[in-house]
Amino acid sequence: MATTTDGGRAVPDTGALVRTTDTGEVQGLAEAGTLQWRGIPYAAPPVGDLRLRAPQPAEPWTGVRDATRFGAAAPQPPGDSLTGVPATWRQGEDCLTLTVVASEGPAEHPRPVIVYLHGGAFLVGSGGSHLYRGEGLVRATDVVYVSVNYRLGALGWLDLSAYGTAERPVDTNVGLRDQIAALQWVQRNIAAFGGDPAEVTVMGESAGASSALAILASPLAGGLVRRAIVQSGFSDARPREQAARAAEGFVDELGGPAALFDAEPAAFVAAMDRLIAAGGGNLPVGPTLDDDALPVDPVAALRDGAAADVPLLIGTNRDEGRFFQKQASIFPTSAESLDRLLGTGPAADGVRAAYRGYRSRRTVAARMGGDAVFWASSVAAAAAQSAHAPTWMYRFDFAPTALRLAGLGATHGMELAYVFGRVDSPGMRKALSLGGARAAAGLEARMQAVWGTFARHGTAGWERYDAGLRLTRVLDATDRTVADPDAARRLAWEALAAEA
């Protein structure tokens, strides 16, 4: 038996499942036709004096560490949503861990690597969630898959640096720095798991996709990423003044600056909930412009060539906004919230005019809100990157009958089941109960082939995107390529952005 440093538990030393990292040996397990190593620390626990600080190196251990259990999720509200975690899951500030999944069989050459950053509005989620475990993607594509846990909420994505002191300094963008530290761990260690550190694709959805854009823009991440997959991302780097207002409101909710260092993690979660409620559902957390981690807005950085020669696969879903109308929303998907977002003036009127013709204000709000947050931003990022690197854009349109009747359509996050090979899961079987199972299976196979080919060769298999033709692959029961879809809306959003 091999002893572990994880609670003193003993695990069988099978030899074939032990890998050596730069901080010690880890013992994995075989599951679902793959080999897995779960809960590997990539940085020191950000607790005590390390709370609100940039991640520090993980401490080495002796013996063989048990890597058969997922690490704790970052502190967050419990839930069973698409991206949240159940109330029964472990949570804690000691959350800077990652999981590696690889094929069982041998390979003649090191395998390409996909590093996945989960979504959840920078507030919820875990790389260990069932949807993100990666077995189906690994079996279909033969990549080495890495899922990352990173700090969430105010502990990771609120700029509280103004409240630091000489004795207790506070860093900016610590959640982004966590993700970069995980990518650095991959560079140092992934070869031990059969991965090629020169062929790393960073991939994320929603907040994870926005994180991927920030990583492409960050001077701290140079050389860590060969390719990027951005699914329903939004370029949302907050100016310092806006971040400072959110931080002030949060500190008031928490009970003053001293509580930043003394309060329990649950108090941080509760204070963030109150801040969001008081702000009318606005999202106060996310990447912030600073001096070193993110000095320039991601789209502007891409436009300036910050990620030159990094191929990009980017896209959105046709009905992004409908998901957020089904719950207390942190994105603008009501007529009132969109009026606040757009403001007044000729450009705002131009956006409103571009959405005439729908039957109801609610439908207009869903489409306009999804476009405002995800599509317009993704189009801008694609155009910016296409001047410096091969870029491909998609739009996910597939919506089986049951989802259309439920008022969801091809909404936010729906592409994930196809990418991760979860079309046969219980939830998806329910979504396909009124038809579409055969088309869904075909789409799953095609999407996994595209994602795998991109991670391996840096090409998506259809015509590249550029600022001229803007060719976009529509992923549906039958795929097709469309030039500049919804051009009038794109031009309207660009005009509004130019006024800002």
C-alpha positions in Angstrom: 0.0 0.0 0.0 1.1 3.6 -0.6 0.3 6.2 2.0 -1.1 9.6 1.0 -1.1 13.1 2.4 -4.8 13.4 1.9 -6.4 12.5 5.2 -4.0 9.7 5.8 -6.0 7.4 3.5 -4.2 4.5 1.9 -4.7 3.7 -1.8 -3.5 0.7 -3.8 -0.2 1.4 -5.5 -0.9 0.0 -9.0 2.2 1.6 -10.5 0.6 2.3 -13.9 -1.6 5.0 -12.2 1.2 6.8 -10.4 2.6 9.9 -12.1 5.4 12.2 -10.9 4.8 16.0 -10.8 7.2 18.7 -9.7 5.7 18.6 -6.2 5.3 14.9 -5.7 3.8 11.6 -6.9 0.0 11.3 -7.5 -2.1 8.1 -7.6 -5.0 8.2 -10.1 -7.8 5.8 -11.1 -9.2 4.2 -14.1 -12.8 5.2 -14.9 -15.2 5.4 -17.9 -12.5 4.1 -20.2 -10.0 6.7 -19.2 -7.2 7.3 -16.7 -7.9 10.2 -14.3 -5.9 12.1 -11.7 -8.2 14.3 -9.6 -7.7 17.1 -7.2 -4.0 17.8 -7.9 -2.8 21.1 -6.3 -1.4 23.5 -8.8 -0.8 26.3 -6.2 -0.8 26.7 -2.4 -4.1 26.9 -0.6 -5.1 30.7 -0.8 -6.0 30.8 2.9 -4.8 32.8 5.9 -2.2 35.4 4.7 -2.6 34.2 1.1 -6.3 35.1 0.9 -6.8 37.7 -1.9 -3.2 37.2 -3.0 -1.8 36.0 -6.3 -1.4 32.2 -6.2 1.8 30.9 -4.7 3.7 27.6 -5.5 2.2 24.4 -4.1 4.1 22.8 -1.3 5.8 19.5 -2.2 4.6 16.3 -0.4 6.2 13.0 0.4 4.9 9.6 -0.5 2.1 9.1 -3.1 -0.8 11.5 -2.9 -4.3 10.1 -3.4 -5.6 11.7 -6.6 -8.8 9.8 -6.9 -11.2 12.5 -5.5 -12.1 15.8 -7.0 -10.9 18.9 -5.1 -13.2 21.2 -3.2 -15.2 23.7 -5.2 -14.5 27.3 -4.6 -17.0 28.9 -2.1 -20.2 29.7 -3.9 -24.0 29.5 -3.4 -25.2 25.9 -3.6 -27.5 24.9 -6.5 -28.1 22.3 -9.2 -28.0 24.7 -12.2 -26.2 24.0 -15.4 -23.0 25.3 -14.0 -23.4 25.3 -10.2 -22.7 22.5 -7.8 -25.0 20.6 -5.5 -25.3 21.6 -1.8 -23.7 18.2 -0.8 -20.4 19.0 -2.6 -17.3 20.0 -0.6 -16.5 23.7 -0.8 -13.6 25.7 0.6 -10.9 28.3 0.0 -8.4 25.4 -0.5 -9.7 25.0 -4.0 -6.7 25.5 -6.4 -6.7 22.0 -7.8 -7.0 20.5 -11.3 -7.9 17.1 -12.8 -6.2 15.3 -15.6 -8.0 12.8 -17.9 -6.2 10.7 -20.5 -6.8 7.8 -22.7 -6.0 4.3 -21.4 -4.1 3.2 -24.5 -0.5 4.0 -25.5 0.3 6.7 -28.0 3.2 7.0 -30.4 3.6 10.7 -29.7 2.6 13.1 -26.9 -1.1 14.0 -27.1 -2.5 17.5 -27.6 -3.9 19.0 -24.4 -7.1 20.8 -23.8 -7.3 22.9 -20.6 -10.9 23.7 -19.7 -12.1 26.7 -17.7 -15.7 26.2 -16.4 -18.4 28.8 -16.7 -20.7 30.2 -14.0 -20.6 34.0 -14.2 -17.4 34.0 -12.1 -19.7 33.1 -9.2 -20.4 29.3 -9.3 -19.1 26.1 -10.9 -16.4 23.5 -10.6 -14.2 21.6 -13.0 -15.4 18.4 -11.3 -19.1 18.9 -12.3 -20.4 15.9 -14.2 -20.8 17.8 -17.4 -17.1 18.9 -17.4 -15.4 15.6 -16.4 -14.2 15.1 -19.9 -14.3 11.3 -20.4 -16.5 11.5 -23.5 -14.3 14.2 -25.1 -11.1 12.2 -24.3 -12.5 9.0 -25.7 -13.7 10.7 -28.9 -10.6 12.9 -29.6 -7.6 11.2 -27.7 -6.5 14.5 -26.1 -5.2 14.9 -22.6 -7.9 16.9 -20.8 -7.3 19.2 -17.8 -10.2 20.8 -15.9 -9.4 23.6 -13.5 -10.9 24.9 -10.2 -10.2 28.6 -9.6 -11.3 31.2 -7.0 -14.8 32.6 -7.6 -16.9 35.6 -6.5 -15.3 38.3 -4.4 -12.5 36.0 -3.4 -11.3 35.7 -7.0 -12.9 38.4 -9.2 -13.5 41.6 -7.3 -10.7 44.2 -7.3 -10.2 44.7 -3.5 -6.6 45.9 -3.9 -7.5 49.3 -2.5 -8.2 47.7 0.9 -4.8 46.0 1.2 -2.2 47.2 3.8 1.5 46.8 4.2 0.9 43.9 6.5 -1.9 42.4 4.4 -1.5 43.3 0.7 -4.2 42.4 -1.8 -3.6 41.6 -5.4 -5.8 42.2 -8.5 -7.3 39.6 -10.8 -6.5 36.7 -8.5 -9.0 34.4 -10.3 -7.3 35.1 -13.6 -3.9 34.6 -12.0 -5.1 31.2 -10.7 -5.9 30.2 -14.2 -2.5 31.3 -15.5 -0.9 29.4 -12.7 -2.8 26.3 -13.8 -1.5 26.7 -17.3 2.0 27.1 -15.9 1.5 23.8 -14.1 0.5 22.2 -17.3 3.7 23.4 -19.0 5.8 21.9 -16.2 4.0 18.6 -15.7 1.6 17.5 -18.5 4.3 15.4 -20.2 4.2 13.0 -17.2 0.5 12.3 -18.2 1.2 11.8 -21.9 0.4 15.4 -22.9 2.4 17.7 -25.2 3.2 21.1 -23.5 3.8 22.6 -26.9 0.2 21.8 -28.0 -2.0 23.3 -25.3 -5.5 24.6 -26.2 -7.3 26.7 -23.6 -11.0 26.2 -23.8 -13.8 27.8 -21.9 -17.5 28.5 -21.9 -19.3 31.6 -20.7 -17.2 33.0 -17.8 -14.6 30.4 -18.7 -14.6 31.7 -22.3 -14.2 35.2 -21.1 -11.3 34.0 -19.0 -9.8 32.5 -22.1 -10.0 35.8 -23.9 -8.4 37.5 -20.9 -5.6 34.9 -20.9 -4.9 35.6 -24.6 -4.7 39.3 -23.7 -2.5 38.9 -20.6 1.2 39.7 -20.7 1.6 37.1 -17.9 0.4 34.2 -20.1 2.8 34.5 -23.0 3.8 31.2 -24.4 1.4 29.1 -22.3 -1.3 28.6 -25.0 -1.0 27.3 -28.5 -4.7 27.6 -29.4 -8.0 28.8 -27.9 -11.6 27.7 -28.0 -14.1 30.4 -26.8 -17.7 29.3 -26.4 -20.2 32.0 -25.6 -17.7 34.4 -24.2 -17.9 38.1 -23.4 -15.1 40.6 -23.3 -15.9 42.2 -19.9 -12.7 43.7 -18.4 -13.9 46.3 -16.0 -12.3 49.8 -15.8 -10.8 50.5 -12.5 -13.3 53.1 -11.5 -16.2 50.7 -12.1 -14.4 47.9 -10.2 -13.8 50.3 -7.3 -17.5 51.1 -7.0 -18.3 47.4 -6.9 -15.6 46.7 -4.3 -16.9 49.6 -2.1 -20.4 48.2 -2.2 -19.2 44.7 -1.4 -17.0 45.8 1.6 -20.0 47.6 3.0 -22.1 44.5 2.7 -19.4 42.4 4.3 -19.1 44.6 7.3 -16.0 46.7 6.6 -12.4 46.3 5.4 -11.3 44.2 8.4 -13.8 41.5 7.5 -11.9 40.9 4.2 -9.3 39.1 6.2 -11.4 37.7 9.1 -14.8 36.7 7.7 -15.6 33.1 6.9 -16.0 32.2 3.2 -19.7 31.8 3.6 -19.9 35.5 4.6 -18.2 36.4 1.3 -20.8 34.4 -0.6 -23.7 36.0 1.3 -22.4 39.5 0.9 -22.0 39.0 -2.9 -25.6 37.7 -3.1 -26.8 40.9 -1.3 -24.7 43.1 -3.6 -26.1 41.5 -6.7 -29.7 41.9 -5.4 -29.1 45.5 -4.5 -27.7 46.2 -7.9 -30.7 44.9 -9.7 -29.1 41.7 -10.9 -26.0 43.3 -12.4 -22.8 41.2 -12.4 -20.2 43.0 -10.3 -17.4 40.4 -10.7 -15.0 39.6 -13.5 -11.6 40.6 -14.9 -10.5 44.1 -14.1 -8.0 46.3 -15.9 -4.8 46.5 -14.0 -1.0 47.1 -14.5 0.3 43.6 -15.2 -2.3 40.8 -15.5 -4.7 42.7 -17.8 -3.6 46.2 -18.8 -5.8 46.3 -21.9 -9.3 45.2 -22.7 -9.1 41.7 -24.3 -10.7 42.7 -27.7 -8.5 45.7 -28.0 -5.5 43.6 -27.0 -6.3 41.1 -29.7 -6.7 43.9 -32.2 -3.2 45.0 -31.3 -1.8 41.5 -31.9 -1.4 40.4 -28.3 -2.2 36.7 -29.3 -0.6 36.8 -32.7 -0.3 33.3 -34.2 -2.7 31.7 -31.7 -5.5 30.1 -33.8 -9.0 30.8 -32.4 -12.3 28.8 -32.6 -15.0 31.0 -31.3 -18.8 31.1 -31.4 -22.1 31.5 -29.6 -25.6 30.0 -29.5 -28.5 31.4 -31.4 -30.8 31.8 -28.3 -28.3 32.7 -25.6 -30.6 35.1 -23.7 -33.5 32.6 -23.1 -31.6 30.8 -20.4 -31.3 33.9 -18.4 -35.0 34.7 -18.7 -35.7 31.5 -16.9 -34.0 32.5 -13.7 -33.0 35.6 -11.7 -30.8 37.1 -14.3 -27.4 38.7 -13.9 -27.5 39.7 -17.6 -29.8 42.1 -19.4 -32.7 40.1 -20.8 -35.7 42.2 -19.9 -37.0 45.3 -21.7 -36.2 47.5 -18.7 -32.6 46.2 -18.3 -31.9 46.6 -22.0 -33.2 50.2 -22.0 -30.7 50.9 -19.2 -27.9 49.2 -21.1 -28.6 50.9 -24.4 -29.4 54.4 -23.1 -30.5 57.0 -25.6 -29.3 58.5 -28.8 -29.1 57.6 -32.5 -26.9 54.5 -32.0 -29.2 53.1 -29.3 -32.2 53.7 -31.6 -30.3 51.9 -34.3 -29.9 48.8 -32.2 -33.6 48.8 -31.3 -34.6 49.2 -34.9 -32.4 46.2 -35.9 -34.7 43.9 -33.7 -38.1 45.0 -35.0 -40.4 42.3 -36.3 -40.6 39.9 -33.3 -44.0 39.1 -31.9 -43.3 40.0 -28.2 -41.1 42.3 -26.2 -40.0 39.3 -24.2 -38.7 37.6 -27.4 -37.0 40.8 -28.5 -35.4 41.1 -25.0 -34.1 37.5 -25.1 -32.5 37.9 -28.5 -31.2 41.4 -27.9 -29.8 40.6 -24.5 -28.0 37.4 -25.7 -26.6 39.3 -28.6 -25.5 42.2 -26.4 -23.6 40.1 -23.9 -22.3 37.2 -26.0 -22.7 37.5 -29.8 -21.6 41.1 -30.4 -18.5 40.6 -28.2 -17.6 37.3 -29.9 -17.9 38.8 -33.3 -15.6 41.7 -32.3 -13.1 39.2 -30.8 -13.2 37.1 -34.0 -12.6 40.1 -36.3 -9.8 41.3 -34.1 -8.0 38.0 -33.9 -8.5 37.1 -37.6 -6.1 39.9 -38.6 -3.3 38.1 -36.7 -4.1 34.3 -36.7 -6.3 31.7 -38.3 -9.8 32.2 -36.9 -13.0 30.2 -37.2 -16.5 31.2 -36.0 -19.6 29.0 -35.4 -23.1 29.5 -34.3 -24.9 26.7 -32.5 -28.6 26.5 -33.7 -29.7 23.0 -32.9 -32.9 23.0 -30.8 -35.0 19.8 -30.6 -38.7 20.1 -30.2 -38.8 19.7 -26.4 -36.4 22.6 -25.9 -38.3 24.8 -28.4 -41.6 24.1 -26.6 -39.9 24.9 -23.3 -39.0 28.3 -24.6 -35.3 27.6 -24.5 -34.3 26.8 -28.0 -30.6 26.8 -28.7 -29.9 28.7 -25.5 -26.8 29.4 -23.4 -24.7 26.3 -22.6 -26.7 23.9 -24.8 -23.6 23.1 -26.9 -21.7 21.7 -24.0 -23.5 18.3 -24.0 -22.4 17.8 -27.6 -18.8 18.9 -27.0 -18.5 16.7 -24.0 -20.3 13.7 -25.4 -23.2 13.8 -23.0 -26.1 13.6 -25.6 -27.0 10.2 -24.1 -27.2 11.6 -20.5 -30.6 11.5 -18.6 -31.1 15.2 -19.0 -30.4 15.2 -22.7 -32.7 12.1 -23.2 -35.4 14.2 -21.7 -34.6 17.2 -24.0 -34.8 14.8 -27.0 -37.9 13.0 -25.8 -40.1 14.6 -28.5 -37.6 13.8 -31.3 -34.2 14.8 -32.6 -32.1 12.0 -31.0 -30.6 10.8 -34.3 -29.7 14.4 -35.4 -28.3 15.1 -32.0 -26.0 12.1 -32.1 -24.7 13.1 -35.5 -24.1 16.7 -34.3 -22.3 15.4 -31.3 -19.9 13.4 -33.4 -19.3 16.3 -35.8 -18.7 18.8 -33.0 -16.3 16.5 -31.2 -14.4 15.9 -34.4 -14.1 19.6 -35.0 -12.9 20.4 -31.4 -10.5 17.5 -31.5 -9.1 18.4 -34.9 -8.7 22.0 -33.8 -6.8 21.0 -30.6 -4.5 18.7 -32.7 -4.0 20.6 -35.9 -5.3 24.2 -35.3 -7.9 24.0 -38.0 -11.7 23.7 -37.8 -12.4 22.2 -41.2 -14.4 25.1 -42.8 -13.5 28.5 -44.3 -11.7 30.9 -42.0 -13.4 34.0 -40.6 -12.2 37.4 -41.6 -13.5 41.0 -41.3 -14.6 40.9 -45.0 -16.8 37.8 -45.6 -17.3 36.9 -41.9 -18.0 33.3 -42.8 -19.7 31.5 -39.9 -20.5 27.8 -39.6 -24.0 27.2 -38.4 -24.1 24.0 -36.4 -27.5 22.3 -36.7 -29.1 19.0 -37.8 -27.4 19.8 -41.0 -24.5 22.2 -40.9 -24.0 25.1 -43.3 -21.7 28.1 -43.8 -23.3 31.6 -43.8 -21.6 34.9 -44.7 -22.0 37.6 -42.1 -25.2 36.4 -40.4 -27.4 39.1 -39.0 -25.2 41.8 -40.6 -27.6 44.6 -39.8 -27.5 43.8 -36.1 -23.7 43.5 -36.1 -23.4 47.0 -37.6 -25.9 48.4 -35.1 -23.9 47.0 -32.1 -20.6 48.2 -33.6 -22.1 51.7 -34.0 -23.1 51.7 -30.3 -19.7 50.4 -29.2 -18.0 53.2 -31.2 -20.0 55.8 -29.2 -18.9 54.4 -25.8 
